[in-house]
Amino acid sequence: MDYKRRLKKLRDSLIDHSLVGILISTDANWEYFAGIPRLGNGNTKQRQNSLEYAGLLVTEKETIVFLPRLTSLGIIKDIENHSWLTKIVIFDDWDIAGKTFTDELKGLSLKNKRIGVIQDVSSSVVLKLRDELNISCVNVDHIVQDLRSKKEPAEIDKMRKASAIADAIFDDIFRQLAVGVSISEIKAEIDRLCLVHGAKMTSFPTTILNHGPNSGEWVDNNYHVIEKGHLLAFDYGVVYDGYCSDFGRTISIGTPDDRLVEIHELLQAAQAKGIELLRPKLFSGEQVNLQARKIIDDKGYKDNFFHRLGHGIGLDVHERPFLADGEKMIIESGMLFTVEPSIFIPQKCLIRLEDVVLVGEKGPEILNKTSKELFVID
């Protein structure tokens, strides 16, 4: 990855927005701009080691990494040779007041200046910048989102591999499904196969929605064991070399009735419409969402398709632009999206279909190769 080029683009935005610097969080954003592994894989909060003051500060001339000492032990050898980093600031774990952090910013003469922050920089840091250094903080999420939204060829190659792994997992797991198998067993097996096929981890908690005539009125009120007459809606993804996949198919346990087949065909039509519209410089995410879901609305299932059509995907499994109401960003070549219509009918079914799609210069390319049929297990 050409991190120097990415940092130059970020620096160019400083002048455009009258900023002296941009503070980047320790997630996929500093991985994107500086090749630093994102911190943490879990969903629980880690508040030890003064971690809130970790981050990446990019100014006109400096690219500075802030890390607490304990956290730095796991990654310092990987980033010491990054020539695009001008300084690595390690602060003591007991520095819960952020003294090292603020002293460094004072030394850079940033006091009383204007810097950009993204939404994942903690509120405690933003308040410290304002109250102790009189720094004016400006939300620059749109700058970072715009730069990350158009993927480079090397990024696309990794996402092809991530999608191929999701396909391979489905092929393996399909052969293990049978009446009497528990949903928790299947989810655990998907997570295991993620590692077997070369991914680092799942891109979000693996979900299998197992619905039938006695399931509840909410999406997550579903069966825990596979039974005849059920529909299994799969939703999972993996992370391969930092990049995500997101995949969905539906399996019928036993021959589905005609209505279920018709609903699945309706989803296929809506997804095909959404994919067809993913062409450069023609539509916004909002327009694609509206046109694809109109196919479902016109058949009387408007209230049963209760989420957006899809979302951008890359280093994060959900990132802008979205295929949703309110998304005005125009679709461009190099963007990748999930297209994932679903229909939920309480106490009957949840049917879904999801693929990752690349917006190419000559049209859309579906990265997932698994058949889009309604799978049936007799």
C-alpha positions in Angstrom: 0.0 0.0 0.0 1.3 3.5 -0.8 0.9 5.1 2.6 2.9 8.2 1.6 0.5 8.9 -1.2 -2.5 8.5 1.1 -0.9 10.8 3.7 -0.2 13.4 1.0 -3.9 13.4 0.0 -4.8 13.8 3.7 -2.3 16.7 4.0 -3.7 18.4 0.9 -7.1 18.6 2.7 -5.5 20.6 5.5 -5.1 23.6 3.3 -8.5 23.1 1.7 -10.2 23.2 5.1 -7.9 25.7 6.9 -6.6 23.1 9.4 -3.2 22.6 11.0 -3.7 18.9 11.6 -6.0 15.9 11.6 -6.3 13.5 14.5 -7.0 9.9 13.5 -8.4 7.1 15.7 -6.8 3.8 16.4 -9.1 1.7 14.2 -9.2 1.0 10.5 -8.4 4.7 9.8 -4.9 4.6 11.1 -4.5 1.2 9.4 -5.5 2.9 6.1 -3.3 5.9 6.4 -0.2 4.6 8.1 -0.3 0.8 8.0 -0.6 0.5 11.8 -2.6 -2.6 12.9 -5.9 -1.6 14.4 -6.1 -2.0 18.2 -8.4 -4.6 19.6 -10.6 -7.4 18.1 -13.3 -7.6 20.7 -16.6 -5.8 21.4 -15.8 -4.9 25.0 -14.3 -1.5 25.9 -10.6 -1.3 26.9 -10.0 1.7 29.1 -6.7 0.7 30.7 -3.3 2.0 29.7 -4.5 5.5 28.8 -5.7 4.1 25.5 -8.0 7.0 24.8 -4.9 9.1 24.0 -3.6 6.7 21.4 -4.0 8.0 17.9 -2.4 9.3 14.7 -1.8 13.0 14.3 -1.1 14.3 10.8 0.1 17.9 10.3 1.7 19.6 7.4 5.1 18.2 8.2 4.6 15.5 10.9 3.0 12.1 11.1 3.0 11.2 14.8 1.8 8.0 16.5 0.7 8.1 20.2 0.7 4.8 22.1 0.6 3.8 25.7 3.6 1.7 26.7 1.9 -1.6 27.3 -0.1 -1.5 24.1 3.1 -0.5 22.1 4.8 -3.7 23.1 2.6 -5.7 20.7 3.1 -3.6 17.6 6.2 -1.4 18.0 8.5 -3.8 16.0 6.0 -3.7 13.1 5.9 0.1 12.8 9.4 1.3 13.7 10.5 0.8 10.1 7.5 2.8 8.6 9.5 5.6 6.9 6.3 7.7 6.6 6.1 8.1 10.3 8.1 11.0 11.6 7.8 10.2 15.3 6.4 7.5 17.7 5.4 8.9 21.1 5.2 6.3 23.9 3.6 7.5 27.1 3.4 5.8 30.5 0.4 3.6 31.2 -0.3 5.6 34.4 -0.6 8.8 32.4 -4.4 8.8 32.6 -4.5 12.6 32.5 -2.9 12.6 29.0 0.0 14.9 30.0 2.4 13.5 27.5 -0.2 13.9 24.8 -1.0 17.5 25.6 2.7 18.4 26.1 3.5 17.0 22.6 0.8 19.1 21.0 2.1 22.2 22.8 5.5 21.5 21.5 4.1 21.5 18.0 2.6 24.9 18.6 -0.9 23.7 18.0 -2.3 25.6 21.0 -5.1 28.0 19.9 -5.2 26.4 16.4 -7.8 24.5 14.4 -7.6 20.8 13.8 -9.8 18.1 12.3 -11.0 15.1 14.2 -13.0 12.1 13.1 -16.0 10.7 14.9 -14.2 7.8 16.6 -11.8 10.1 18.5 -13.1 10.0 22.0 -15.0 12.9 23.6 -12.5 13.0 26.4 -9.7 13.9 24.0 -11.8 16.4 22.1 -12.7 18.1 25.5 -9.0 18.1 26.5 -8.0 19.8 23.2 -10.7 22.4 23.7 -10.3 23.1 27.4 -6.6 22.8 28.0 -5.2 23.9 24.6 -8.0 26.1 23.3 -7.9 24.0 20.1 -10.9 24.3 17.9 -12.0 20.8 16.8 -13.7 20.3 13.4 -15.4 17.1 12.3 -13.6 15.9 9.2 -15.3 12.5 8.8 -16.3 13.3 5.2 -12.6 13.8 4.2 -11.5 10.4 5.5 -14.6 8.7 4.2 -14.1 10.1 0.7 -10.5 9.0 0.6 -11.3 5.5 1.8 -14.4 4.9 -0.3 -12.5 4.4 -3.6 -10.3 1.3 -3.3 -6.9 0.7 -4.9 -6.2 -2.5 -6.9 -4.3 -4.1 -4.0 -7.3 -3.5 -1.7 -9.7 -5.0 -4.2 -7.5 -8.1 -4.5 -7.7 -8.6 -0.8 -11.5 -8.2 -0.9 -11.8 -10.7 -3.7 -10.0 -13.2 -1.4 -12.2 -12.3 1.6 -15.3 -12.9 -0.6 -13.9 -16.2 -1.9 -13.3 -17.4 1.7 -17.0 -16.5 2.5 -18.0 -18.7 -0.5 -15.8 -21.6 0.6 -17.2 -21.5 4.1 -20.8 -21.7 2.8 -19.9 -24.6 0.6 -18.4 -26.4 3.6 -21.2 -25.6 6.0 -24.0 -26.6 3.6 -22.9 -30.2 3.8 -23.1 -30.2 7.6 -26.7 -28.9 7.9 -29.4 -31.4 9.1 -32.5 -31.6 11.2 -31.5 -31.6 14.9 -28.3 -29.6 14.5 -28.2 -26.5 16.8 -27.7 -23.0 15.5 -24.9 -22.4 18.0 -23.0 -25.4 16.6 -23.3 -24.0 13.0 -22.1 -20.5 14.1 -19.1 -22.0 15.9 -18.2 -24.0 12.9 -18.4 -21.0 10.6 -16.1 -19.1 12.9 -13.7 -22.1 12.9 -13.8 -22.4 9.1 -13.0 -18.7 8.9 -9.5 -19.5 10.3 -9.2 -22.8 8.4 -9.6 -20.9 5.1 -7.0 -18.3 5.9 -8.9 -15.4 7.3 -7.9 -13.6 10.5 -11.3 -13.4 12.1 -15.0 -12.8 11.3 -15.8 -9.3 10.3 -18.8 -9.2 12.6 -20.6 -11.7 14.9 -21.8 -14.6 12.8 -25.6 -14.6 12.4 -28.0 -17.4 11.4 -31.7 -16.6 11.7 -33.8 -19.7 11.9 -37.4 -19.0 11.4 -40.6 -21.0 11.0 -44.3 -21.0 12.1 -43.6 -20.9 15.8 -40.9 -18.3 15.9 -41.6 -15.0 17.5 -42.6 -11.6 16.2 -39.1 -10.2 16.1 -36.2 -11.0 13.9 -34.1 -12.5 16.8 -37.0 -14.6 18.2 -36.0 -17.6 16.2 -35.4 -21.4 16.8 -32.2 -22.7 18.3 -32.3 -26.1 16.5 -32.9 -26.9 12.9 -36.3 -28.5 12.2 -38.2 -29.5 9.1 -40.0 -26.5 7.6 -37.5 -23.9 8.7 -35.7 -21.3 6.7 -32.1 -20.5 7.6 -30.9 -17.0 6.8 -27.1 -16.7 6.9 -25.2 -13.5 7.5 -21.5 -13.6 8.1 -18.2 -12.3 6.8 -14.4 -12.6 7.3 -11.4 -10.3 7.6 -8.6 -11.2 5.2 -5.3 -9.2 5.5 -7.4 -6.3 7.0 -10.2 -6.3 4.5 -13.8 -7.5 5.0 -16.4 -9.6 3.3 -20.1 -9.8 4.0 -22.2 -12.6 2.7 -25.8 -13.9 2.9 -27.9 -16.8 1.5 -31.1 -18.6 2.5 -31.6 -22.3 2.9 -35.0 -24.1 3.2 -35.1 -27.2 5.4 -37.6 -29.2 3.3 -39.4 -28.2 0.1 -40.5 -24.5 0.4 -44.1 -23.6 -0.4 -44.8 -21.5 -3.5 -45.1 -18.2 -1.6 -41.6 -18.6 -0.1 -40.2 -19.3 -3.6 -41.9 -16.2 -5.0 -40.5 -14.1 -2.2 -37.0 -15.3 -2.9 -37.4 -14.6 -6.6 -38.6 -11.1 -5.7 -35.4 -10.6 -3.7 -33.3 -11.8 -6.6 -35.0 -9.3 -8.8 -34.5 -6.4 -6.3 -30.8 -7.3 -5.8 -30.3 -7.6 -9.6 -31.7 -4.1 -10.0 -29.5 -2.7 -7.3 -26.4 -4.3 -8.8 -27.3 -3.1 -12.3 -27.4 0.6 -11.0 -23.9 0.4 -9.5 -22.1 2.2 -12.3 -19.8 5.2 -12.0 -21.1 8.8 -11.7 -24.7 8.0 -12.5 -26.5 7.6 -9.1 -26.2 8.3 -5.4 -26.6 5.6 -2.8 -30.0 7.0 -2.0 -31.2 6.6 -5.6 -30.0 3.0 -5.9 -31.7 2.1 -2.7 -35.0 3.6 -3.8 -35.1 2.1 -7.2 -34.2 -1.4 -6.0 -36.6 -1.5 -3.1 -39.4 -0.2 -5.3 -39.6 -3.7 -6.8 -40.3 -5.1 -3.3 -42.7 -2.2 -2.4 -44.8 -2.8 -5.5 -45.4 -6.4 -4.6 -46.8 -5.4 -1.2 -43.8 -6.1 1.0 -42.8 -2.5 1.8 -43.0 -3.0 5.6 -41.2 -6.3 5.4 -38.0 -4.9 4.0 -37.0 -2.9 7.0 -33.4 -2.0 6.5 -31.2 -0.3 3.9 -30.3 -2.0 0.6 -26.6 -2.2 1.4 -23.5 -0.4 2.5 -19.9 0.4 1.5 -17.3 -2.2 2.7 -13.6 -2.3 2.9 -11.3 -2.2 6.0 -14.6 -1.9 8.0 -17.6 -4.1 7.2 -19.9 -1.1 7.3 -18.5 2.1 5.9 -19.7 4.9 3.6 -21.2 5.4 1.2 -24.4 3.6 2.1 -27.2 2.4 -0.2 -29.8 4.1 1.9 -32.1 7.1 2.3 -30.1 10.3 2.8 -26.9 9.1 1.2 -26.0 11.8 -1.4 -22.5 10.6 -2.2 -22.3 9.7 -5.9 -21.2 6.2 -6.7 -17.7 6.0 -8.4 -15.5 3.4 -9.9 -13.4 1.5 -7.2 -16.2 1.6 -4.6 -17.4 -1.7 -3.2 -20.9 -2.3 -1.8 -23.0 -5.1 -0.3 -26.4 -5.5 -1.9 -28.5 -7.3 0.6 -32.3 -7.1 0.3 -34.4 -9.2 2.7 -38.0 -9.8 3.6 -39.2 -10.7 7.1 -42.6 -12.0 7.8 -43.2 -12.7 11.5 -43.8 -16.3 12.4 -43.1 -17.4 8.9 -39.8 -16.5 7.4 -36.8 -14.3 7.0 -35.3 -14.5 3.5 -32.1 -12.7 2.5 -29.6 -12.5 -0.2 -26.2 -10.7 0.0 -23.2 -10.2 -2.2 -20.2 -7.8 -2.3 -20.1 -5.9 -5.6 -17.3 -3.9 -7.1 -18.1 -0.7 -9.1 -15.9 -1.0 -12.2 -15.4 1.4 -15.1 -17.4 -0.8 -17.4 -20.0 -1.9 -14.9 -20.5 -3.9 -11.7 -18.7 -7.1 -10.8 -20.1 -9.5 -8.2 -17.2 -10.8 -6.0 -19.2 -13.7 -4.5 -19.5 -16.7 -6.8 -22.0 -18.8 -4.8 -25.3 -19.4 -6.6 -28.1 -17.1 -5.8 -30.7 -19.8 -5.7 -32.9 -20.6 -2.7 -31.0 -23.6 -1.4 -33.0 -26.7 -0.3 -32.1 -29.5 2.1 -34.5 -32.4 2.0 
